[in-house]
Amino acid sequence: MPINHPLYKKMEEMQIHYLEKSFVIELNKKIIMEWNERHPELPEYIAESGSGLDEVLSTVEKTGNDEVDHEDKIITKAAHLLGGIPWAQSFSGANKRTAILATTIFLRRNGLSIKFPPVEQRELRQLLFRIQEERGKLQPEIIDRLILYIRKNTKSL
């Protein structure tokens, strides 16, 4: 099948573009470096915490694959990324900020744009703090709320 064939293009559009571990680590480093420049009196340290990030990225790849709609598949994976990084405490600091930025980039790589409306930012922060506090298991009802939040605030590029 030639590369310019419509089916080939459709298959390429349906491909999921994941974030590489090294990319997420670099995001976290940049977030912390920027924080430290603006807040030298409250320094944060740069360190990856064990295998937490590997577990999160593996979960993102495995989850949502049963969704029929491609956009639903992407949103489900994005919710697991957004919730997974703060839950796993993948880094020594800036887990929630890293999760938000990584999720935004993941969605953009997959043809979606997300906005974080100021009136809803409090709800998102509360969900992420709740995830961080519940260290036992990433609760499905919180993931469902993240899916709804992402779905409500995304649109196609």
Phi and psi in degrees as GROMACS dihedral restraints (atoms count N, CA, C in turn):
[ dihedral_restraints ]
;  ai    aj    ak    al  type     phi  dphi    fc
    3     4     5     6     1   -65.4    20    10
    4     5     6     7     1   150.6    20    10
    6     7     8     9     1   -60.0    20    10
    7     8     9    10     1   -31.5    20    10
    9    10    11    12     1   -85.8    20    10
   10    11    12    13     1     5.8    20    10
   12    13    14    15     1   -66.4    20    10
   13    14    15    16     1   138.4    20    10
   15    16    17    18     1   -56.4    20    10
   16    17    18    19     1   -36.4    20    10
   18    19    20    21     1   -66.6    20    10
   19    20    21    22     1   -37.6    20    10
   21    22    23    24     1   -63.9    20    10
   22    23    24    25     1   -43.3    20    10
   24    25    26    27     1   -64.5    20    10
   25    26    27    28     1   -39.7    20    10
   27    28    29    30     1   -64.8    20    10
   28    29    30    31     1   -41.6    20    10
   30    31    32    33     1   -63.3    20    10
   31    32    33    34     1   -39.0    20    10
   33    34    35    36     1   -65.7    20    10
   34    35    36    37     1   -38.4    20    10
   36    37    38    39     1   -64.4    20    10
   37    38    39    40     1   -31.3    20    10
   39    40    41    42     1   -82.3    20    10
   40    41    42    43     1   -11.5    20    10
   42    43    44    45     1   -66.7    20    10
   43    44    45    46     1   143.7    20    10
   45    46    47    48     1   -99.6    20    10
   46    47    48    49     1   130.4    20    10
   48    49    50    51     1  -102.9    20    10
   49    50    51    52     1   105.2    20    10
   51    52    53    54     1   -86.4    20    10
   52    53    54    55     1   162.8    20    10
   54    55    56    57     1   -90.3    20    10
   55    56    57    58     1   138.1    20    10
   57    58    59    60     1   -81.0    20    10
   58    59    60    61     1   148.5    20    10
   60    61    62    63     1   -55.4    20    10
   61    62    63    64     1   -46.4    20    10
   63    64    65    66     1   -60.9    20    10
   64    65    66    67     1   -34.2    20    10
   66    67    68    69     1   -66.6    20    10
   67    68    69    70     1   -44.9    20    10
   69    70    71    72     1   -65.2    20    10
   70    71    72    73     1   -39.1    20    10
   72    73    74    75     1   -62.1    20    10
   73    74    75    76     1   -42.8    20    10
   75    76    77    78     1   -64.3    20    10
   76    77    78    79     1   -39.1    20    10
   78    79    80    81     1   -57.2    20    10
   79    80    81    82     1   -47.8    20    10
   81    82    83    84     1   -60.9    20    10
   82    83    84    85     1   -43.9    20    10
   84    85    86    87     1   -59.5    20    10
   85    86    87    88     1   -45.1    20    10
   87    88    89    90     1   -65.5    20    10
   88    89    90    91     1   -39.8    20    10
   90    91    92    93     1   -62.1    20    10
   91    92    93    94     1   -45.6    20    10
   93    94    95    96     1   -68.7    20    10
   94    95    96    97     1   -40.7    20    10
   96    97    98    99     1   -61.9    20    10
   97    98    99   100     1   -42.3    20    10
   99   100   101   102     1   -64.2    20    10
  100   101   102   103     1   -42.4    20    10
  102   103   104   105     1   -59.3    20    10
  103   104   105   106     1   -47.6    20    10
  105   106   107   108     1   -64.3    20    10
  106   107   108   109     1   -32.9    20    10
  108   109   110   111     1   -67.1    20    10
  109   110   111   112     1   -40.0    20    10
  111   112   113   114     1   -82.3    20    10
  112   113   114   115     1   -25.1    20    10
  114   115   116   117     1  -132.7    20    10
  115   116   117   118     1    65.7    20    10
  117   118   119   120     1   -62.4    20    10
  118   119   120   121     1   -21.4    20    10
  120   121   122   123     1   -77.6    20    10
  121   122   123   124     1   -13.9    20    10
  123   124   125   126     1  -128.9    20    10
  124   125   126   127     1    63.6    20    10
  126   127   128   129     1   -67.3    20    10
  127   128   129   130     1   143.3    20    10
  129   130   131   132     1  -110.4    20    10
  130   131   132   133     1   153.4    20    10
  132   133   134   135     1  -108.1    20    10
  133   134   135   136     1   148.8    20    10
  135   136   137   138     1   -96.9    20    10
  136   137   138   139     1   116.1    20    10
  138   139   140   141     1  -164.7    20    10
  139   140   141   142     1   136.2    20    10
  141   142   143   144     1   -85.0    20    10
  142   143   144   145     1   139.4    20    10
  144   145   146   147     1  -100.5    20    10
  145   146   147   148     1    92.3    20    10
  147   148   149   150     1    60.1    20    10
  148   149   150   151     1  -143.2    20    10
  150   151   152   153     1   -95.2    20    10
  151   152   153   154     1    11.5    20    10
  153   154   155   156     1   -55.6    20    10
  154   155   156   157     1   -45.4    20    10
  156   157   158   159     1   -66.0    20    10
  157   158   159   160     1   -39.4    20    10
  159   160   161   162     1   -58.4    20    10
  160   161   162   163     1   -44.0    20    10
  162   163   164   165     1   -63.0    20    10
  163   164   165   166     1   -43.4    20    10
  165   166   167   168     1   -62.8    20    10
  166   167   168   169     1   -49.4    20    10
  168   169   170   171     1   -65.5    20    10
  169   170   171   172     1   -34.3    20    10
  171   172   173   174     1   -65.9    20    10
  172   173   174   175     1   -42.4    20    10
  174   175   176   177     1   -62.5    20    10
  175   176   177   178     1   -41.7    20    10
  177   178   179   180     1   -59.6    20    10
  178   179   180   181     1   -42.6    20    10
  180   181   182   183     1   -67.7    20    10
  181   182   183   184     1   -35.0    20    10
  183   184   185   186     1   -84.7    20    10
  184   185   186   187     1   -25.9    20    10
  186   187   188   189     1   -88.4    20    10
  187   188   189   190     1   154.2    20    10
  189   190   191   192     1    77.8    20    10
  190   191   192   193     1    -1.1    20    10
  192   193   194   195     1   -70.2    20    10
  193   194   195   196     1   -15.3    20    10
  195   196   197   198     1   -85.9    20    10
  196   197   198   199     1    -6.0    20    10
  198   199   200   201     1   -68.0    20    10
  199   200   201   202     1   134.8    20    10
  201   202   203   204     1   -77.4    20    10
  202   203   204   205     1   -44.9    20    10
  204   205   206   207     1   -77.7    20    10
  205   206   207   208     1   129.7    20    10
  207   208   209   210     1   -60.8    20    10
  208   209   210   211     1   -43.0    20    10
  210   211   212   213     1   -63.4    20    10
  211   212   213   214     1   -40.6    20    10
  213   214   215   216     1   -62.1    20    10
  214   215   216   217     1   -37.7    20    10
  216   217   218   219     1   -62.2    20    10
  217   218   219   220     1   -45.7    20    10
  219   220   221   222     1   -64.4    20    10
  220   221   222   223     1   -44.2    20    10
  222   223   224   225     1   -64.6    20    10
  223   224   225   226     1   -40.8    20    10
  225   226   227   228     1   -62.8    20    10
  226   227   228   229     1   -44.0    20    10
  228   229   230   231     1   -64.6    20    10
  229   230   231   232     1   -40.6    20    10
  231   232   233   234     1   -62.4    20    10
  232   233   234   235     1   -39.1    20    10
  234   235   236   237     1   -63.6    20    10
  235   236   237   238     1   -38.5    20    10
  237   238   239   240     1   -69.9    20    10
  238   239   240   241     1   -32.4    20    10
  240   241   242   243     1   -69.9    20    10
  241   242   243   244     1   -47.3    20    10
  243   244   245   246     1   -61.8    20    10
  244   245   246   247     1   -40.6    20    10
  246   247   248   249     1   -85.1    20    10
  247   248   249   250     1   -29.8    20    10
  249   250   251   252     1   -69.9    20    10
  250   251   252   253     1   -40.2    20    10
  252   253   254   255     1   -64.9    20    10
  253   254   255   256     1   -47.9    20    10
  255   256   257   258     1   -67.2    20    10
  256   257   258   259     1   -33.1    20    10
  258   259   260   261     1   -65.0    20    10
  259   260   261   262     1   -46.4    20    10
  261   262   263   264     1   -78.0    20    10
  262   263   264   265     1   -11.4    20    10
  264   265   266   267     1    48.4    20    10
  265   266   267   268     1    57.5    20    10
  267   268   269   270     1   -62.6    20    10
  268   269   270   271     1   -21.2    20    10
  270   271   272   273     1  -132.1    20    10
  271   272   273   274     1   165.3    20    10
  273   274   275   276     1   -72.8    20    10
  274   275   276   277     1   -18.9    20    10
  276   277   278   279     1  -159.9    20    10
  277   278   279   280     1   165.4    20    10
  279   280   281   282     1    63.1    20    10
  280   281   282   283     1    31.0    20    10
  282   283   284   285     1   -64.2    20    10
  283   284   285   286     1   -45.4    20    10
  285   286   287   288     1   -67.8    20    10
  286   287   288   289     1   -43.0    20    10
  288   289   290   291     1   -63.1    20    10
  289   290   291   292     1   -41.6    20    10
  291   292   293   294     1   -63.9    20    10
  292   293   294   295     1   -41.4    20    10
  294   295   296   297     1   -61.7    20    10
  295   296   297   298     1   -43.7    20    10
  297   298   299   300     1   -64.4    20    10
  298   299   300   301     1   -46.4    20    10
  300   301   302   303     1   -67.9    20    10
  301   302   303   304     1   -43.4    20    10
  303   304   305   306     1   -61.6    20    10
  304   305   306   307     1   -40.5    20    10
  306   307   308   309     1   -66.1    20    10
  307   308   309   310     1   -42.0    20    10
  309   310   311   312     1   -59.3    20    10
  310   311   312   313     1   -44.5    20    10
  312   313   314   315     1   -69.0    20    10
  313   314   315   316     1   -41.8    20    10
  315   316   317   318     1   -57.6    20    10
  316   317   318   319     1   -46.6    20    10
  318   319   320   321     1   -62.4    20    10
  319   320   321   322     1   -44.3    20    10
  321   322   323   324     1   -62.3    20    10
  322   323   324   325     1   -42.0    20    10
  324   325   326   327     1   -61.4    20    10
  325   326   327   328     1   -22.4    20    10
  327   328   329   330     1  -109.9    20    10
  328   329   330   331     1    22.4    20    10
  330   331   332   333     1    84.2    20    10
  331   332   333   334     1    16.2    20    10
  333   334   335   336     1  -124.4    20    10
  334   335   336   337     1   149.9    20    10
  336   337   338   339     1  -119.4    20    10
  337   338   339   340     1   139.4    20    10
  339   340   341   342     1  -121.4    20    10
  340   341   342   343     1   141.7    20    10
  342   343   344   345     1  -114.6    20    10
  343   344   345   346     1   146.3    20    10
  345   346   347   348     1  -114.2    20    10
  346   347   348   349     1    85.0    20    10
  348   349   350   351     1   -59.4    20    10
  349   350   351   352     1   135.7    20    10
  351   352   353   354     1   -51.5    20    10
  352   353   354   355     1   -36.4    20    10
  354   355   356   357     1   -69.5    20    10
  355   356   357   358     1   -19.4    20    10
  357   358   359   360     1  -107.2    20    10
  358   359   360   361     1    -4.0    20    10
  360   361   362   363     1   -63.9    20    10
  361   362   363   364     1   -34.0    20    10
  363   364   365   366     1   -62.2    20    10
  364   365   366   367     1   -43.5    20    10
  366   367   368   369     1   -60.0    20    10
  367   368   369   370     1   -43.4    20    10
  369   370   371   372     1   -64.1    20    10
  370   371   372   373     1   -45.8    20    10
  372   373   374   375     1   -59.4    20    10
  373   374   375   376     1   -41.8    20    10
  375   376   377   378     1   -62.9    20    10
  376   377   378   379     1   -42.5    20    10
  378   379   380   381     1   -61.8    20    10
  379   380   381   382     1   -43.9    20    10
  381   382   383   384     1   -68.9    20    10
  382   383   384   385     1   -36.0    20    10
  384   385   386   387     1   -66.7    20    10
  385   386   387   388     1   -39.5    20    10
  387   388   389   390     1   -63.3    20    10
  388   389   390   391     1   -40.7    20    10
  390   391   392   393     1   -61.3    20    10
  391   392   393   394     1   -45.6    20    10
  393   394   395   396     1   -62.3    20    10
  394   395   396   397     1   -36.5    20    10
  396   397   398   399     1   -76.3    20    10
  397   398   399   400     1   -30.3    20    10
  399   400   401   402     1   -89.9    20    10
  400   401   402   403     1    83.9    20    10
  402   403   404   405     1   -78.3    20    10
  403   404   405   406     1   -14.1    20    10
  405   406   407   408     1   -67.0    20    10
  406   407   408   409     1   -56.2    20    10
  408   409   410   411     1  -150.6    20    10
  409   410   411   412     1   145.5    20    10
  411   412   413   414     1   -73.6    20    10
  412   413   414   415     1   109.4    20    10
  414   415   416   417     1   -69.3    20    10
  415   416   417   418     1   128.9    20    10
  417   418   419   420     1   -58.2    20    10
  418   419   420   421     1   -34.8    20    10
  420   421   422   423     1   -67.9    20    10
  421   422   423   424     1   -30.7    20    10
  423   424   425   426     1   -72.3    20    10
  424   425   426   427     1   -40.9    20    10
  426   427   428   429     1   -59.8    20    10
  427   428   429   430     1   -42.6    20    10
  429   430   431   432     1   -59.7    20    10
  430   431   432   433     1   -40.0    20    10
  432   433   434   435     1   -67.6    20    10
  433   434   435   436     1   -37.5    20    10
  435   436   437   438     1   -65.9    20    10
  436   437   438   439     1   -39.1    20    10
  438   439   440   441     1   -60.0    20    10
  439   440   441   442     1   -45.8    20    10
  441   442   443   444     1   -62.6    20    10
  442   443   444   445     1   -43.5    20    10
  444   445   446   447     1   -59.8    20    10
  445   446   447   448     1   -48.6    20    10
  447   448   449   450     1   -64.7    20    10
  448   449   450   451     1   -46.0    20    10
  450   451   452   453     1   -58.1    20    10
  451   452   453   454     1   -42.5    20    10
  453   454   455   456     1   -68.1    20    10
  454   455   456   457     1   -26.6    20    10
  456   457   458   459     1  -112.3    20    10
  457   458   459   460     1    12.7    20    10
  459   460   461   462     1  -112.1    20    10
  460   461   462   463     1   156.8    20    10
  462   463   464   465     1  -149.5    20    10
  463   464   465   466     1   160.3    20    10
  465   466   467   468     1   -69.9    20    10
  466   467   468   469     1   146.1    20    10
